[in-house]
Amino acid sequence: MTVVRPRPPVKPGLGPAFGRLWTAAAFSNLADGLGRTAVPLIATTLTRDPLMISILAALAFVPWFVFAIPAGMLVDRFDRRILMAVANTVRAAAALGLAVLTVTGALDIWWLFAGTLVFGFGETVFDNATNAVIPAVVRDEHLERANGRIQAAQITIDSFIAQPIAGVLFAVSLALPLWVGSVGYLVPIVLAVLLPLSAARPLRTSASKPDAAPRVPASEALRFLWTHRYLRALVLFTSLMGCAFSFAQAPTILYFLDEHDVAPAAIGFVTAGIGLGALAGSLVAAPVVARFGRGGVMWAANLLAALALVAVGIAAEVVTAVVAYAAMAFAISTWNVPWAALRQRLIPPVLFGRTLGVIRMITWGMFPLATVLGGWVARGDLRLPYLLAGGLCLVATLVCTKLLLEASRQGLSPADA
């Protein structure tokens, strides 16, 4: 007699609309990763000046500083599908233009600066629109799973697929990563316009009027942040640490090329090893926080990041340098999870979008200057920015120990406190 075993319940799928959105995000991340690796490598063929290379890295942060809030306003007011398509059309045109300039010999560092800005402005619109569309194409109970798949795709494709491929393509031809990247941007254009009508606008309840959504000015969000003493202090701490990381990482490409004699074609594999640390941090953060508490994990993550920076600065060979760099990426990724959860607990929902925009402007606003300063210091010694930043992060973490440990008690209800 045959015994029929009950089958375990099958998780419901996220639907074809989410599949198109995920595929669009995946191809866009692939193109981003190709450009993120190829552009600095191309720049090293034009100049070996760490300061000029650091300016290129700094410009990647500028669009998020000046356009994060306006991009959010566009996403709330216009058809998100069209915005995604337009953003990637502009980025595809920029990649194509840089490729043509490269093969014709007309490329100079200033064109790379301009292209980096165009890529960044397009990214602010596309990424904001992608995140805003998710609740429109999946049910509420599947939001965490949907967001997790988008984030996993971003890290995996960018770090482990796009960047190694970019290094290999660069070794074949300087312009080849840009040609491939321009094609990668075209696929999401088609997929974006095929998204359902529900993806076009913010979801509203049946009782809502077309313009019933609350309009919260950025000044109100800034006022909330200024009057919340704990959140304000933690934002300033995060800004300081972020500036230190940006300062340290300014000469990264030249550090591996010149200090450790890594071939340009292998740079993508180096960054893939670093990305492995970031992926691991994103996976272990939640259970570690559940075991040891948010504050302890945030403190330990910053301490590990500081020590890892010093280890990068003194690494004698490339394997040690990559492991140390991966440890820093692991620490930063681990920090990001409880930091995001803490913001969600402390900021009222009606203020969240604009307050997050203000926080990003504050925390990322000094990154370009810190990156350029790191490039200037690296002119004398490519290792020095890592050592200086590591020392600063170590002191800041120890001084702010009480602030970080307090994170475990912030945002708790009276019954949980």
C-alpha positions in Angstrom: 0.0 0.0 0.0 1.5 3.3 -1.1 1.6 6.0 1.6 1.0 9.4 0.2 3.1 12.0 2.0 1.6 15.5 2.3 3.5 18.0 0.4 4.8 21.1 2.2 2.8 24.3 1.3 4.3 26.1 -1.7 5.0 29.8 -1.2 2.8 31.9 -3.5 4.7 33.6 -6.3 5.1 37.3 -6.4 3.4 37.6 -9.7 4.5 38.4 -13.3 4.4 42.2 -12.7 7.0 41.8 -9.9 9.0 39.5 -12.2 9.2 42.3 -14.8 10.1 44.8 -12.2 12.8 42.5 -10.8 14.2 41.8 -14.2 14.3 45.5 -15.0 16.1 46.2 -11.8 18.5 43.3 -12.5 19.5 44.6 -15.9 19.8 48.1 -14.6 22.1 46.9 -11.8 24.2 45.0 -14.4 24.7 48.1 -16.5 25.4 50.2 -13.3 28.1 47.6 -12.2 29.7 47.6 -15.7 30.0 51.4 -15.6 31.0 51.6 -12.0 34.1 49.4 -12.8 34.8 50.5 -16.3 34.8 54.3 -15.9 37.5 54.4 -13.2 39.6 51.9 -15.2 39.3 54.1 -18.3 40.2 57.1 -16.1 43.5 55.4 -15.1 44.5 55.3 -18.8 44.0 59.1 -18.9 45.7 60.0 -15.6 47.4 58.4 -12.7 46.7 61.3 -10.4 44.9 60.1 -7.3 43.2 63.4 -6.9 41.6 63.3 -10.3 40.5 59.7 -9.8 39.0 60.7 -6.4 37.0 63.5 -8.0 35.5 60.9 -10.3 34.4 58.9 -7.3 33.2 62.0 -5.5 30.9 63.0 -8.4 29.0 59.7 -8.0 27.6 61.0 -4.6 26.7 64.5 -5.9 23.3 63.5 -7.5 22.1 61.8 -4.3 23.0 65.0 -2.4 21.3 67.5 -4.7 18.6 65.4 -6.3 17.4 62.8 -3.8 14.4 64.9 -2.6 13.4 66.3 -6.0 13.6 62.7 -7.4 11.2 61.6 -4.7 8.8 64.4 -5.6 8.9 63.4 -9.3 8.2 59.8 -8.4 5.1 60.9 -6.3 3.7 63.1 -9.1 4.4 61.5 -12.5 4.0 58.0 -14.1 6.7 55.9 -12.5 6.9 53.6 -15.5 7.7 56.6 -17.8 10.2 58.0 -15.3 12.0 54.6 -15.1 12.1 54.4 -18.9 13.3 58.0 -19.3 16.0 57.6 -16.6 17.5 54.6 -18.4 17.2 56.1 -21.8 19.3 59.0 -20.6 21.8 56.6 -19.0 22.0 54.5 -22.1 22.7 57.6 -24.2 25.5 58.6 -21.8 27.1 55.2 -22.0 26.8 55.1 -25.7 28.3 58.6 -26.0 31.3 57.7 -23.8 31.9 54.6 -25.8 32.0 56.6 -29.1 34.3 59.1 -27.6 36.6 56.3 -26.4 36.9 54.6 -29.8 37.4 57.8 -31.6 40.2 59.0 -29.3 38.2 62.1 -28.3 37.6 61.1 -24.6 39.2 63.1 -21.8 38.7 63.0 -18.0 36.1 65.8 -18.2 33.8 63.7 -20.3 34.1 61.0 -17.7 33.1 63.5 -15.0 30.1 64.5 -17.0 29.1 60.9 -17.7 29.4 60.0 -14.0 27.0 62.8 -13.1 24.5 61.7 -15.7 24.6 58.1 -14.5 24.1 59.3 -10.9 21.1 61.6 -11.7 19.4 58.7 -13.6 20.1 56.3 -10.8 18.3 58.6 -8.2 15.1 58.6 -10.4 15.2 54.9 -11.4 16.0 53.5 -7.9 13.4 55.7 -6.2 10.8 54.7 -8.7 11.6 51.0 -8.4 11.2 51.1 -4.6 8.0 53.0 -4.9 6.5 50.6 -7.5 7.0 47.5 -5.3 3.9 48.0 -3.1 1.8 48.5 -6.3 2.7 45.1 -7.8 2.9 42.8 -4.7 0.5 42.3 -1.8 1.4 43.8 1.6 2.2 40.4 3.2 4.9 39.8 0.5 6.7 43.2 0.8 9.6 41.9 2.8 10.2 39.0 0.4 10.0 41.3 -2.6 12.3 43.9 -1.1 14.7 41.1 -0.1 14.9 39.8 -3.7 15.5 43.3 -5.1 18.3 43.9 -2.6 19.9 40.5 -3.1 19.8 41.0 -6.9 21.5 44.4 -6.5 24.4 43.1 -4.4 24.8 39.8 -6.3 24.7 41.2 -9.9 26.7 44.3 -9.2 29.5 42.7 -7.1 29.7 39.2 -8.5 28.6 39.4 -12.1 28.9 43.0 -13.5 32.2 44.0 -12.0 34.3 40.9 -12.9 32.8 41.0 -16.4 33.7 44.7 -16.7 37.3 44.0 -15.9 37.5 41.2 -18.5 35.7 43.3 -21.2 38.0 46.3 -20.4 41.0 44.0 -21.1 39.6 43.2 -24.5 38.7 46.8 -25.4 38.5 50.0 -23.4 35.1 50.9 -24.7 33.5 47.4 -24.7 32.1 47.6 -21.1 30.4 50.9 -22.1 28.9 49.3 -25.3 27.5 46.4 -23.3 26.3 48.7 -20.5 24.3 50.8 -22.9 22.5 47.7 -24.1 21.9 46.7 -20.5 20.1 50.0 -19.9 17.7 49.4 -22.8 16.1 46.2 -21.5 14.5 47.9 -18.4 13.0 50.6 -20.7 10.8 48.0 -22.4 10.0 46.2 -19.1 9.1 49.4 -17.3 6.4 50.4 -19.9 5.0 46.8 -19.7 4.3 47.2 -15.9 0.6 47.4 -15.0 -1.2 50.7 -14.6 -1.2 50.3 -10.8 2.6 50.9 -11.0 2.1 54.4 -12.5 0.8 56.2 -9.4 0.9 55.9 -5.6 -1.7 53.5 -4.2 -4.7 55.3 -2.6 -7.6 54.1 -0.6 -11.0 54.2 -2.1 -11.9 57.1 0.2 -8.9 59.1 -1.0 -9.2 62.0 -3.4 -6.6 62.2 -6.2 -4.7 64.9 -4.3 -5.5 63.7 -0.8 -2.0 62.4 0.0 -0.4 64.6 2.6 2.2 67.0 1.3 4.9 67.3 3.9 7.5 70.1 3.2 11.1 69.3 3.7 11.3 72.0 6.4 8.9 70.0 8.6 11.1 67.0 8.2 14.2 69.0 9.0 12.4 70.5 12.1 11.5 67.0 13.3 15.1 65.8 12.9 16.5 68.8 14.7 14.2 68.4 17.7 14.9 64.7 18.1 18.1 64.8 20.0 19.0 61.1 19.8 18.3 60.7 16.1 20.1 64.0 15.4 23.2 62.8 17.2 23.2 59.5 15.5 22.9 61.1 12.1 25.9 63.3 12.8 27.9 60.3 13.9 26.9 58.4 10.8 27.9 61.4 8.6 31.3 61.5 10.3 31.9 57.7 9.8 30.6 57.9 6.2 33.0 60.8 5.5 35.9 58.7 6.9 35.0 55.7 4.7 34.7 58.0 1.6 38.1 59.6 2.5 39.7 56.1 2.8 38.2 54.6 -0.4 39.2 57.5 -2.7 42.3 55.8 -4.0 40.9 52.3 -4.1 41.5 51.5 -7.8 45.0 52.9 -7.8 45.7 51.2 -4.4 45.1 47.8 -5.9 46.7 48.6 -9.3 49.9 50.2 -8.0 50.4 48.9 -4.4 49.5 45.3 -5.1 50.1 45.1 -8.9 46.6 43.8 -9.7 46.0 43.6 -13.4 43.2 45.8 -14.7 41.3 42.8 -16.0 41.3 41.3 -12.4 40.0 44.4 -10.6 36.4 43.1 -11.0 37.4 39.9 -9.2 38.9 41.9 -6.4 35.7 43.9 -6.0 33.7 40.7 -6.1 35.7 39.4 -3.1 34.9 42.7 -1.3 31.2 42.3 -2.3 31.1 38.9 -0.7 31.7 40.6 2.7 28.9 43.0 2.0 26.5 40.2 1.1 27.4 38.2 4.2 26.8 41.2 6.4 23.3 41.8 4.9 22.5 38.1 5.6 23.7 37.8 9.2 22.7 41.2 10.5 19.1 40.4 11.4 19.8 37.2 13.4 22.9 38.8 15.1 20.7 41.8 16.1 18.1 39.4 17.5 20.8 37.7 19.5 22.9 40.5 20.8 20.7 43.6 20.5 20.7 46.5 18.1 23.0 48.8 20.1 25.7 46.2 20.6 25.8 45.2 17.0 26.0 48.8 15.8 28.9 49.5 18.2 30.7 46.3 17.2 30.2 46.9 13.4 31.8 50.3 13.7 34.7 48.9 15.7 35.3 46.2 13.1 35.1 48.7 10.3 37.8 50.9 12.0 40.1 47.9 12.5 39.5 46.7 9.0 40.5 50.1 7.5 43.8 49.9 9.4 44.4 46.4 8.2 43.9 47.5 4.6 46.4 50.3 5.1 49.1 47.8 6.3 48.3 44.8 4.1 51.5 43.4 2.7 49.9 41.5 -0.2 46.7 41.5 -2.2 44.9 38.6 -0.5 45.2 40.2 2.9 44.1 43.5 1.5 41.0 42.0 -0.1 40.1 40.1 3.1 40.5 43.3 5.2 38.4 45.3 2.7 35.7 42.6 2.7 35.7 42.8 6.5 35.0 46.5 6.3 32.2 45.9 3.7 30.8 43.2 6.1 30.8 45.7 9.0 29.2 48.5 7.0 26.5 46.2 5.6 25.8 44.8 9.1 25.4 48.4 10.4 23.0 49.4 7.6 20.4 46.9 8.7 19.8 48.0 12.3 20.3 51.6 11.3 17.5 51.4 8.8 15.2 49.6 11.3 15.9 52.3 13.9 15.0 55.1 11.5 11.8 53.3 10.7 10.9 53.1 14.4 11.8 56.7 15.3 10.4 58.6 12.3 6.6 59.1 12.0 5.3 57.5 8.7 3.9 60.8 7.4 7.4 62.3 7.7 9.4 59.3 6.7 10.1 60.0 3.0 11.2 63.6 3.3 13.1 63.0 6.6 15.0 60.1 5.0 15.8 62.5 2.1 17.1 65.1 4.6 19.2 62.4 6.4 20.7 61.3 3.1 21.5 64.9 2.2 23.3 65.4 5.6 25.1 62.0 5.7 26.1 62.0 2.1 26.5 65.7 1.6 30.1 65.8 2.7 31.1 62.6 1.0 32.3 64.3 -2.2 34.6 66.7 -0.3 35.9 63.8 1.9 36.6 61.7 -1.2 38.5 64.5 -2.9 40.5 65.2 0.3 41.4 61.5 0.4 42.6 61.6 -3.2 44.8 64.6 -2.3 46.3 62.8 0.7 46.8 59.7 -1.5 49.1 61.7 -3.8 51.8 61.3 -1.2 50.9 57.7 -0.1 48.1 55.5 -1.3 48.0 53.7 2.0 47.8 56.8 4.2 44.0 57.5 3.8 43.1 54.1 5.1 45.3 54.5 8.2 44.0 58.0 9.0 40.4 57.0 8.5 40.8 53.9 10.5 42.2 55.9 13.4 39.4 58.5 13.2 36.7 55.8 13.1 38.3 54.0 16.1 38.3 57.1 18.2 34.8 58.1 17.2 33.4 54.7 18.0 35.0 54.6 21.4 33.9 58.1 22.3 30.3 57.4 21.1 30.0 54.0 22.8 27.1 55.2 25.0 25.3 56.7 22.1 25.5 53.5 20.0 24.5 51.2 22.9 21.5 53.4 23.5 20.1 52.3 20.2 18.8 49.1 21.8 16.4 51.2 23.9 15.3 53.7 21.4 11.9 53.2 19.7 10.7 50.6 22.2 7.2 50.7 23.6 6.9 51.2 27.4 6.1 47.5 27.7 9.2 46.5 25.9 11.6 49.0 27.5 
